[in-house]
């Protein structure tokens, strides 16, 4: 099943981010150490706030705001 989420603001310095609509966790690096080799950018990548993020299994990618849903894609439901 493939679900489209809306990226919320990154929190805890980018270690944690969830869907602003349903609170699905998009990324969570709070339980472990993030290793960065010397000389590389130490900023943790995150999804830009407000972007539509498609989750399918372990894969995640951005989807254009004006793009139609593909077969098998569903929008997440608001958290209650």
C-alpha atoms as one frame of an Amber mdcrd trajectory, in Angstrom:
protein
   0.000   0.000   0.000   1.285   3.452  -0.875   0.265   6.452   1.216   0.796
  10.164   0.579   1.660  12.250   3.656   2.315  15.974   4.225   5.731  16.718
   5.740   5.516  18.634   8.992   8.315  20.776  10.387  11.512  18.957  11.368
  11.994  18.867  15.124  14.886  18.252  17.477  17.406  19.651  15.018  16.065
  17.518  12.171  16.249  14.246  14.109  12.461  13.771  14.081   9.774  14.592
  11.522   6.161  13.506  11.156   3.177  14.025   8.861   1.354  17.243   9.720
  -1.985  15.615   8.889  -1.943  12.143  10.496   1.237  12.260  12.666   2.854
   9.309  10.842   6.586   9.347  11.661   8.504  10.178   8.474  11.926   9.932
  10.110  13.191   9.296  13.599  16.891   9.403  14.413  16.341  10.065  18.129
  17.147   6.509  19.253  20.657   6.283  17.919  23.769   8.118  16.969  24.043
   9.758  13.580  27.544   9.220  12.250  29.043  11.894   9.997  32.516  11.420
   8.509  35.022  14.249   8.968  34.709  16.898   6.290  31.071  16.141   5.427
  28.054  18.330   6.122  26.683  17.397   9.560  23.158  18.637   8.795  20.627
  15.813   8.919  18.523  15.739   5.748  14.777  16.095   6.146  11.734  16.581
   3.933  10.864  20.244   3.284   7.836  21.276   5.331   4.552  21.070   3.409
   5.815  18.712   0.698   3.732  15.673  -0.238   5.731  12.577   0.714   4.884
   9.144  -0.692   5.639   6.164   1.572   5.704   2.682   0.071   7.286   0.023
   2.282  10.749   1.314   3.190  10.883   3.766   0.282   9.951   7.458   0.474
   9.919  10.160  -2.213   8.422  13.576  -2.890   5.362  14.039  -5.101   4.442
  17.287  -6.844   1.507  19.161  -5.289  -0.436  19.195  -8.532   0.231  15.548
  -9.451  -2.738  13.179  -9.552  -2.646  10.097  -7.338  -1.387   6.986  -9.124
  -3.187   3.647  -8.935  -2.778   2.253  -5.430  -1.887   5.600  -3.828  -4.088
   7.023  -1.084  -3.957  10.241   0.936  -3.477   9.779   4.675  -6.390  10.572
   6.986  -6.273  13.314   9.608  -5.369  12.179  13.127  -8.270  12.317  15.536
